Amino acid sequence: MHKHYYFRDNELNKWLHIYRQAKYFIKWYRNYTTSISRIELQDEANEANRIIYQHKVILCSLDEESRIAFENLCKGTPFCKVNYQIFRKINEVWNEVVNENEKNKIKNLDIAKFGLKIKEIRTKLGITRAEAAFHLGIDESTLKTYENGTRVMNINTLYKIIQLYFLDDLKKLSKFSK
């Protein structure tokens, strides 16, 4: 006898619905939007891409049988058609990937925001770009690329900037994370 399990509307089910929307949004975004509307929709596109990335991570984390079941759920198969043990595996992996603690998540530095901030601090301190570049041991044009956010600086230059601009707390840099 085959048992069917019926699940209440849960977070995974809601995420699956959002995943399907994200997939269609990205397809539409890439194929049918103008460059102006793409700029306006960039935040939504980033969020949709984040959800699609979560989907890929979940797929890579599952065994073959669970992966097939998860793909079927992503296509709209009802939960009641999935074996309970497989559902538990899927739900466990999904929780690890999607519901990770945001506080402990490692973030990337937003170099554009950081560049604007170091330029702002430099000008408030009354230091010219040429003076700052001299003290940092880099070319003025290199400092300009850091301030414009078009180039990532190495750790030694970052450490020198922290000293030169009197940035005593590295936690202040977390304001510039993505």
C-alpha positions, 0 to 999 in steps of 0.5 A: 500500500502506498502512503500519501502525506499531505503537507500544509502550506509551508515556507518551502512551498512559498519559496518554490512559487517565488522560484518559479516567478524569479525564473520567468522574471529573469527570462523576461528581464534578459529578453524583453526589457530596454536598458533604461528599464533594466536599470530601474529593475536591477534590485528585482533582478538581483533578488531573482538571481539570488533565488535562482542561485539558491536553487542551484546550491540546493540541487548540488547538495541533494542525492540523485533521488532527492534531486529528481523529486526537488526538480519535480516540485520546482515544476509544480508537482504537489507535495503529496506525490513526494515520498516523506523521507525524500521530502524531509531531505529536501526540506533539510537542505532547503533550510540550510541554504535559504534560511541561513542566518543573515548575521553570519553571512559573509558579505562582499565589499561594494567597491563603488560605495567604498570608493565614494566614501574614501574619496569623501573622507579624503576631501573632508581631511583636506588631503589632495589625491596626489598627497594621498597617493604619495603616502599610500605609495601608489599612482594618483590614477590608481587611487582615482580608480579606487575612488571611482569604484572601478578597481579593487585595492589589495589588502596592504593598500586598504590597511594604509588607507585605514591608517591614513584616513584615521579609520580606527574601526574595521566594522565601519567598512561593513556599511559598504557591503553588498 
